[in-house]
Amino acid sequence: MKKQLLMSGFALATMFGAVGAQAAEISITPRFGLYFDNTEQRQSGFGGIETTADTDLADLDELIRILDPTAPGFTLTPGEGAGASTQVLFPLFGASVTIGGERTQVTFTGLYGKATGTIRTITTQTLTLEAFGFEATDQLVTATTGNSRYKRLDLELTAQHRLNETFALIGGVRYERVTGRGTFTGTTTSSSNISNLISLAAGDGDIDIGIGSQAQTFINTSESETYSIRAGAAAFVPVSRSVLTYVNGLVHLSHSPASGGTTILTTPDGQVSTAESRIGGETAFGPDISVGMLLRMSDNVALDLRYRGIFYFPISGPRSLDDPRVNHGLNIGLTFSL
């Protein structure tokens, strides 16, 4: 999917670039942006997170099979969950390079930034043990809170062809990459059915009918990528000889490949375990809208001020259509024509 999106976008840019041969001009625009990202606020998809078997479960399976060689052993099934977080605010720094003439232009933009965010989550899991001719099930509820640090890279290739003084066609491709690392504290609460079954099988008559809990520390790392193809149009309204306002309205088709993460868990008594998690890929569509103003300060210098919003409505993957990812924020650039 990502390869097809990029190839289609490059073909679109090539088509625009071939329209109307003209003497090429070059401009460079240092840029600064403040973008909000609501990824951590999305509530759907918790049940679609897949986890690999923990080494501790494999060790426990071996111990169970000493007592019952034919036992199927343990099964861990992720359940639903919920999270609470503010939107992550990314200060982004970078630049744009534009090549072209008055009618047709091709622009490459790169932005990079870091951010922090506070996250609170509640997740559920079901742990089942089949052994000794019985089946015991425990419900595990884990509540965590902590801070994450993020790094974000945005790359865009965009072509624009002016139809007249008022309208233009726009198209191109976009790539996003976000990595995260967080440290969390949490408590897991569960019933005691499995431990009671093991105690009975081992000849220990002690039965715990209460609810158990255990404090933990988590270190979690994650990475996600998004590939997009975009097409649409722009409208320009001159306010004066030096001020031009504009609206860019595009529709995008995006794909985020399946992404994974690693969680390192440490208990108060020093026990350490590692778990891998994975969430399925997502295909999304939506509007990409910018409203801005271009202020010409001299023949070779102009100030570009815009507000942009990109909406990603899932059409496949673990997330629901009514739980879109949204990126929006302010972007400022100072263009120098060479």
Residue, then its C-alpha position, 0 to 999 in steps of 0.5 A: m500500500k505505501k509503495q503504491l501511494l508514493m508512486s502515485g504521488f510522484a507520478l502526480a508531481t511529475m505530471f504537474g511539473a511537465v505542464g508548461a515548460q518555463a524558466a525555473e526559479i528557486s526559493i528557500t523558506p525556513r519554517f516553524g510550526l506548532y502542531f497538535d496531535n491527538t493520537e494519544q487521545r483516541q479511545s478505540g482499538f485497544g482490543g486490537i493490540e496483539t501481544t506476544a507471549d511473555t517469557d514469564l508465561a513460557d517459564l510458568d508453562e514449563l512448571i505446570r507441565i511438570l505437574d501435568p505433562t498434557a496441560p495446554g498451559f496459559t493463554l493471555t488475551p488482551g481486552e478493551g481499555a481506555g486512556a486519558s491524555t492531552q493533545v501532544l504539542f509539537p514545536l517543529f523546525g525545518a524548511s521548504v525548497t521550491i523550484g518552478g516558475e509563476r504557473t508551476q512549482v514543486t516544493f519539498t518540505g521537511l519538519y522535525g520536532k520533539a514533544t512530551g505528553t502525560i498519559r493515563t490508561i486502563t487496560t484489561q487482560t484475561l489470563t486462562l490456565e487449562a491444567f489438572g482437568f480444570e480451567a481457571t480464569d483471572q481478569l487483570v486490570t492495569a491502571t498506569t500513569g506517566n510521561s512520554r517523550y516523542k520525536r516527529l519527522d514530516l516530509e512532503l513533496t507537493a506540486q502546484h499548477r496555477l490555472n489562473e490568478t484565482f485557482a490552482l491544482i495541487g497534489g503530492v505525497r507526505y510521510e510522517r514518522v513518530t517515535g515515543r518512549g515513556t516511563f509509567t507507574g502502575t498497579t495490576t489488580s486481579s482475581s486469584n483463581i489460577s493461583n488457587l488452582i495451582s495451590l490445590a494441585a500442589g497439595d496446599g490447602d490455602i485458598d485466597i478469595g480476595i483480590g490481589s494487586q501488584a505495583q509495577t514500573f513500565i518503560n515503553t517504546s513505540e514507533s509509527e509511520t504514515y504514507s499519504i497521497r494528496a490532491g486538491a485545489a487552491a483559491f487565492v484572494p488578493v487583499s492588496r498589492s503586498v497581501l494575498t490570502y489563500v485556501n488549500g483544500l485537498v483530500h488524502l488517502s493514507h496508510s499506516p503499516a502495522s506498528g509495534g512497541t516494547t514494554i519492559l516491566t519491573t516489579p518492586d522486588g526487582q523482577v523484570s519481564t519484557a513484552e512485545s505489542r503490535i497493532g494492525g495497519e490502518t488505511a484512512f482518508g480525509p480533508d487536508i485544509s490550510v488557510g493562510m496569508l502571504l505578505r510580500m515584504s520586498d521583491n525577494v522576501a515574503l512572510d507565509l502564515r497559515y493554519r492547517g488541519i489534517f483529519y484521518f478517518p479510518i476505513s480499515g484497521p482496528r480503529s473506528l471511523d468515529d475516532p479519527r486522528v487529527n493534526h492541526g496547527l500554525n505554520i510560519g515561513l519566511t521565503f527568500s527568492l534566489 
